[in-house]
């Protein structure tokens, strides 16, 4: 049974410098992203495409959406598996390639570092990454590989030790198993 969820976003171009788009270099790429009841996001294009580096660009937001979706799916899967996560950070990176007038993402690599409470099972924590990937709505919607190279750290009190688990590559063909 399908349960549709709708997401409404308003994007307003604010880069008209007085002459509209009468020349490629004559207009700004600035825009505002509005989502009802939430703070506005200041947007632009990537600086490589004449954008403002101080503003969010669509490419950054795509990588952020994949990272955040995986994290939220992972935290759910960890809780269900009885794995207690005390910290989670990710240094995600996307690679986009351009050709002619267009381009596409070639891949996104997630590199989460997950800290577990002492007594949590690192193997179950690692397995939850694959489960999270299959549950991630955003990863299931893209047509390029999203890889996950997790690092699991167990907190045995004040000291931490690396569990030695990591480098799980989840390929697009594994997405909907």
N, C-alpha and C positions, 0 to 999 in steps of 0.2 A: 504494500500500500504506500503510495506516494504522499508525502506531507510537504507541500511547497512552502518555502520561506522566501519572502521578498525583501530586497534591500534597496532602498531608495537613496540616491546620491544626487546632489545638484552640483554642477561644475560651472563656474562663471569665469570667462576670460576677462582679465583685468589689464592686459598688456597693450591696449590700444594707445599709442603715443600721439594720437591726433590725426593720423592719416590711414588708419586701419592697416590692412595687409597689402598696401600698394607696392611693397618691396620686401624681399626676404629679410633684409637687415633692419627694416624700419619698424618692426613690431616686437613687443616683448612676449615672452612665453609664460608670463605670470598668470596665475589663475587661483581661484579660491575653491576649495572643495568643502561643501556643506552637507552635513548629515544631521537630520533633525535631532535637536536636543543635545548635540555634542559640540565641542570646540571646533571652529573652522580650521582647516589645514591650508597653509600657504603652499601652493604648488607652482612648479615651473618644469621646464624640460631639463634633461641632463645638461651640464655645462658643455659637453661635446656637441650639443645641438643648440647652442646659443642660449642656454638656460642659466638660471641663477642658482649657484651652488648652495646658497643659504636656504633654499626652499626644497620641499619634498618633490621628487620626480616619480613618474609612474613606475620606472624600473625598480627604484628603491622600495616603493610600496608593494610591488609584487613579491619581492624577496621577503619583505617584512611579513606579508600575509602568509606566505608559506611557513616561515619560521614560527610565527605566533600560533597558527593553526596546529602545527605539529606539537608545539609545547602544550597547548590546551588539551589536545587529544592524548598526549603522553601522560600528563598529570592525572587525567581520568583513568587511563589504563593502569597506571601505577597504583592508584588508590584501590581500584577493583582487585588488583593482584596482591594487595597487602604490602606493597613496597612504599616506605615512607620517604618521600622526597623532601629535603630541607632547603635546597637551593637548585636553581636551574638558570644557566646562561647559554646563549647561543651566539656564535660568530658566523652567521650564514653568509654565503657569497654566491651571487648569480653571475653567469657568463652569458653575455649577449653578443651575437655576431651580426654584422651588417653586411649587406650585399646590395649593390645598386642603390635604389631609393628606399629600400626597406631593411628589415632585420628580424631576428627572432632570438629568443632565449635558447641556448644550447643545453644548459643544465643549471641547477641550483644545488649547492652542497650545504647541508646543515651540519654544524659542528657543536652539538650541545654538550655541555659539561653538567652532569647531574650529580648532586651530592645527596647521599642517602644517610639516614639515621643508622647508627650501628645496629646490627641484627637484621637489617633488610638484606634480601638476597640479590646480589649483583647480577646473577644470571637471569632472574625474573625481571630485574630492572632493564637489562639489555633487551630481553624479548619484548618488553612493552613498547620499545621503539618501533619494531616491525608492526605490531598491532596498531600503534598510533598512526603509522603511515597509511595503513589500509583504511583507517577511520577518518583521515583528514580530508575534509570536503574540498579544500583548495588544491591539494596535491592530486586528488582524483579528477580535477578539472583541467589540468594543464597537459600539453602534448610534448613535454620534454622531461628528461630524467630529473628526479629529485632524489639525491643521495643523502644518506645520513651516516655521519662518522662520529658516533657518540663516545664520550668518555664518562665512565662511572667512577665516582669517588665515594668511599665509605668513610663516615665520620665516627671513629671509635672514641669520642670524647673531644679533647682539645686538639689531638693530632688527627691528621687525615692521611689516608694511604690510597694510592691508586689501585683499583681492583685488577687492572690489566685488561679489562674488556674494552673493546672499541672497534672502529672501522667496519661498520655494517653498511653494505651498499644495497639500497633498495631500488631496484630497477623499475621502470614504468610497467613492464609486463607483470610485475608482482603486485601492482596496485589494487586490483579488484578480485584477488583470489578468494 
